[in-house]
Amino acid sequence: MRAAVGGMLLGLGLLVAWAIGFPFAEAQAQRPAGALTAQSHVSQSHAAQDRAAAADLIALSYDAGGTQQITVVDPRSRVLAVYHVDRATGGLSLKSVRSIGFDLQIEDFNSNSPTPREIRALTDQR
């Protein structure tokens, strides 16, 4: 049981390190100085862009009893993903992915009084 949890935490740590662009994310064979081809330059450029995009990810962890929930948020694209990690087996499963851009445009939903609209009306009366 402890070994599974330790392995899961190590795997999660490596995933987070990769997501933030830890230097080992772009290991390459050595080349002679000046031997950088146009294709390898393009590949390095894309890898740098991928690292920059991954550095903006936010990962949140929550202990839900026998399962650990990991939520990954991409603020740039306004997408979130929820994963569950089974503590007994270390299995990782994707539970949900959602674009929240339109959700964030809703002014109020499932809220009690006073709603933002009611508060605005009160402040406009002053």
C-alpha positions as CSV (number, residue, x, y, z in Angstrom):
1,M,0.0,0.0,0.0
2,R,2.8,2.4,1.0
3,A,4.8,1.5,-2.1
4,A,1.8,2.2,-4.4
5,V,1.2,5.6,-2.7
6,G,5.0,6.4,-2.9
7,G,5.1,5.4,-6.6
8,M,2.0,7.5,-7.3
9,L,3.5,10.5,-5.6
10,L,6.8,10.1,-7.5
11,G,4.9,9.8,-10.8
12,L,2.8,12.9,-9.9
13,G,6.0,14.8,-9.1
14,L,7.6,13.8,-12.4
15,L,4.4,14.8,-14.2
16,V,4.3,18.2,-12.5
17,A,8.1,18.7,-13.2
18,W,7.5,17.9,-16.9
19,A,4.5,20.2,-17.0
20,I,6.5,23.2,-15.7
21,G,9.3,22.5,-18.2
22,F,11.9,21.0,-16.0
23,P,15.2,20.8,-17.9
24,F,15.1,17.0,-18.5
25,A,12.0,17.5,-20.6
26,E,14.1,18.2,-23.6
27,A,17.1,15.8,-23.6
28,Q,19.0,15.7,-26.8
29,A,22.1,14.0,-28.1
30,Q,25.2,16.3,-28.3
31,R,25.9,17.9,-31.7
32,P,29.0,19.6,-32.9
33,A,28.9,23.4,-32.5
34,G,27.1,25.0,-35.4
35,A,25.5,21.8,-36.5
36,L,22.0,23.0,-35.7
37,T,19.8,22.3,-38.8
38,A,16.7,24.2,-39.7
39,Q,14.5,21.2,-38.8
40,S,16.1,20.8,-35.3
41,H,15.7,24.5,-34.8
42,V,12.0,24.3,-35.5
43,S,11.7,21.3,-33.2
44,Q,13.5,23.2,-30.4
45,S,11.2,26.2,-31.0
46,H,8.1,24.0,-30.6
47,A,9.5,22.3,-27.5
48,A,10.2,25.8,-26.0
49,Q,6.6,26.8,-26.8
50,D,5.2,23.6,-25.3
51,R,7.2,24.2,-22.1
52,A,6.0,27.8,-21.9
53,A,2.4,26.7,-22.3
54,A,2.8,23.9,-19.7
55,A,4.4,26.3,-17.2
56,D,1.1,28.1,-17.0
57,L,-0.8,24.9,-15.8
58,I,-2.1,24.8,-12.3
59,A,-2.4,21.4,-10.5
60,L,-4.5,21.0,-7.4
61,S,-4.7,17.8,-5.3
62,Y,-7.5,16.7,-3.0
63,D,-7.6,13.6,-0.8
64,A,-11.1,12.0,-1.3
65,G,-10.8,9.0,1.0
66,G,-9.5,6.0,-1.1
67,T,-9.0,8.2,-4.1
68,Q,-6.9,11.2,-4.7
69,Q,-8.4,13.8,-7.0
70,I,-6.1,15.9,-9.2
71,T,-7.5,18.9,-11.0
72,V,-5.4,20.5,-13.7
73,V,-6.3,24.0,-14.9
74,D,-5.1,25.7,-18.0
75,P,-5.9,29.4,-17.4
76,R,-4.9,30.4,-21.0
77,S,-7.4,28.2,-22.7
78,R,-9.8,28.2,-19.7
79,V,-10.0,24.4,-19.6
80,L,-9.9,22.1,-16.6
81,A,-9.4,18.4,-16.3
82,V,-10.1,16.1,-13.3
83,Y,-8.2,12.9,-12.7
84,H,-8.7,10.3,-10.0
85,V,-5.8,8.2,-8.6
86,D,-6.7,4.9,-7.0
87,R,-4.5,4.6,-3.9
88,A,-4.6,0.8,-3.9
89,T,-3.5,0.3,-7.5
90,G,-1.9,3.6,-8.4
91,G,-4.2,3.7,-11.5
92,L,-4.9,7.1,-13.0
93,S,-8.2,7.8,-14.7
94,L,-9.5,10.9,-16.4
95,K,-12.9,11.8,-15.0
96,S,-13.8,15.0,-16.7
97,V,-12.6,17.7,-19.1
98,R,-14.4,21.0,-19.5
99,S,-13.9,24.3,-21.2
100,I,-15.0,26.9,-18.6
101,G,-14.8,30.0,-20.8
102,F,-18.5,30.4,-21.2
103,D,-19.2,29.3,-17.6
104,L,-17.2,32.3,-16.5
105,Q,-19.4,34.6,-18.5
106,I,-22.5,33.7,-16.5
107,E,-23.4,36.5,-14.1
108,D,-25.2,34.3,-11.5
109,F,-26.2,30.7,-11.3
110,N,-27.6,28.8,-8.4
111,S,-27.0,31.8,-6.1
112,N,-29.2,33.1,-3.4
113,S,-30.5,36.6,-2.9
114,P,-29.1,39.1,-3.2
115,T,-27.9,38.2,-6.7
116,P,-25.4,40.4,-8.5
117,R,-28.2,42.0,-10.5
118,E,-30.1,42.9,-7.4
119,I,-27.0,44.4,-5.8
120,R,-26.3,46.4,-8.9
121,A,-29.9,47.7,-8.9
122,L,-29.5,48.8,-5.2
123,T,-26.3,50.6,-5.9
124,D,-27.7,52.3,-9.0
125,Q,-30.5,53.8,-6.8
126,R,-28.0,55.7,-4.7
